Amino acid sequence: MWITNGGKANWFFVLARSSEDPKEKASKAFTAFIVDADSPGVTVGRKEWNMGQRASDTRGITFEDVVVPKENVLAVEGAGFKIAMGAFDQTRPPVAAGAVGLAQRALDEAVKYAMERKTFGKFLYEVRFIFTSPCVPSNFCAFKMGFPVSASISRKHPCRYGMFCVRVFEAAPVFA
């Protein structure tokens, strides 16, 4: 199991299957715990080298015969899945905002470079195979300007957001 900031953490949020019934619904089969990092049986592994996230201290954490006190159970047994999903509801929007910011910067840098660099006597932006999607900025701006985060996983617009991602990354050949 990998945990972000695993080498720095004093404690870990752990979600473990607590129901012995293999047919139990996920929404009732997991329990959430707080596990102290210095508990016997907790082993912190080496720092992983993350592509693009070098500052993240992501490490493999091993839990072997760790005893967790009852007071470290969050809420009640079986409520772990709901707790985890609630945490994702709070953490996904800032992650998505960061990704949109990174995509905007990548697009800005690609356009800037394409307007400076020449190949075969033409600026890169004049070479048709590089910028094949003139609607990238409008799709990108629409995404940035307030579609609710939940809309990105909505069944109403799955294609629009998929096309957005593909089109933004079409700028990648500029740096190739």
N, C-alpha and C positions, 0 to 999 in steps of 0.2 A: 504494500500500500504506500503511495507517495503522498506526502503532505507538504504543502507550500509553507515555507518558513520553518520546516521541521527541525532544522539545526538550531533555531533561535527560540523555539516555543518552550514555555514552562508547562503547558498542558495541551492536550489534543482533544478535539471533538471527534468521537468515534461513533459510527453507526454500525450496529451488529445485529445479525439475525438472532432473535431471541425466541422465536416460535419453533418448536420442533416439528410442527405440522408443515410438510412441504407444499400443501395446497392452500395454506393461509395466504390471504391477499397481502401484497407488499405494504399496503397502508396500515396493516395491523401486525406485521411480522417482525418489525425492526424496533430496536430500542436505542436511544441516544445516551451516550455517556460522556463524562469528562474524565480523561485519564491523565494523571500527573506524569510529566515527562521523566521524572526520576523514579518512577515506580519500578520495582523489580520485575524483570521480564520485558521491559521496553528497550529496544535496541535502535539507535539512530544510525542510519547508513550514511554512505558518502554523498556529497553534494552532486546532484545531477547537473549536467551542462545543458541548459535549455536554450534552444534556438530562439533568439529574439527576446528572451526574458532572462538575461544573464544576472540581473540583480536578485532574481527569485532564488531563495535558498531552499529549493525543492529537494527532499531526501526521502529515501525509502525508510519506512518505519516498520519494525517487526514487533508484534505483540505475542509473546509466548508465555502462557500460563500466568497472565497478569490478573491480579485480584483487584476488582474495582469495588470500593465501598458503596453501599446502598445510597448514601447521600450524594453520590456522584451521578446517579441516574437523573436524566432531565425529564421533567414532567412525570409520566407514568410508563410502565412497561408497555411496549407496542405502539407508542406515539412517536417513535424516532423518525419515521418517514415523513410525517407531517412537519416535524421540527426542521428537518433537512430541507424540505421544499420551501418552507417559510424563509429559511436563510437564503436560498437561491433567489427567491423573489426580491430580496433586499440587495443581493450582490450582483445579479446579472445586469441590471440597468447601468451601473457604473462601468462594468466590463465592456458592455456594448458601446457605451459612449466613448470609451478609450479606443475601441476598435474603429469606430467611425472617425475619430480624430486622426488615428494613424493612417487610415485609408485616404483621408483628405490630404494629409501631408505627402503621402506617396504620390498621389495624383498631381499635386502642386509641383513636386520636384520633377516628376516625369514630364510635365508640360514645360517647365522652365528649361530642362535639359534639351528637350526636343526643339525648343526655339533657339538654342545656342549651338547645337552640334550639327555638323553637316556630314552627309555621306553621299557619294556619287554626285557631288556638286549641288545637292539639295539639302535643305534643313530636314531634320528627321520628321517634323510634323507634316512635311509635304509628301512623305513616303506613305502611300495609301495603306499598306498592310499593317502599319503600326496603330494608327488611330482609326479604327473601323466603326466606332460607336459614338457619333456626335451627341447622343442623348445621355452620355454618362453624367455630365454635370447636373442635368435636370433630375435624373433619378436619384443622384447622390444628395442633392439639396432637399428633395422631397423627403428622403429618409431622415436627414438631419433635422428638418424643421418641425418635427413633432408628431410623427406617427407614433402612437402609443407602443411601448415596448412589446406589449402582448400581441400587437398586430403582426410582429415579425414571425410569430409562430402560429398565426391565424390560418385557418383553412381558406379564408377568403382571398388571400393574396400570396400564396406560396410561390407562384411563378415570378411575380414582380421582384421579390426580394432575391430570389435565386439569380435572376437576370442581372440585378444590380451588382451582386458579388462577382459574377463572371465579367461584366463589363468593366468594373474598376480594375480588375486584374489584367485586362487586356493591355493596360498601360505598361505592364511589366517588360515587354520586349524593348522598350525605350532604353533600359539599362543593360540589356543583354549584350 
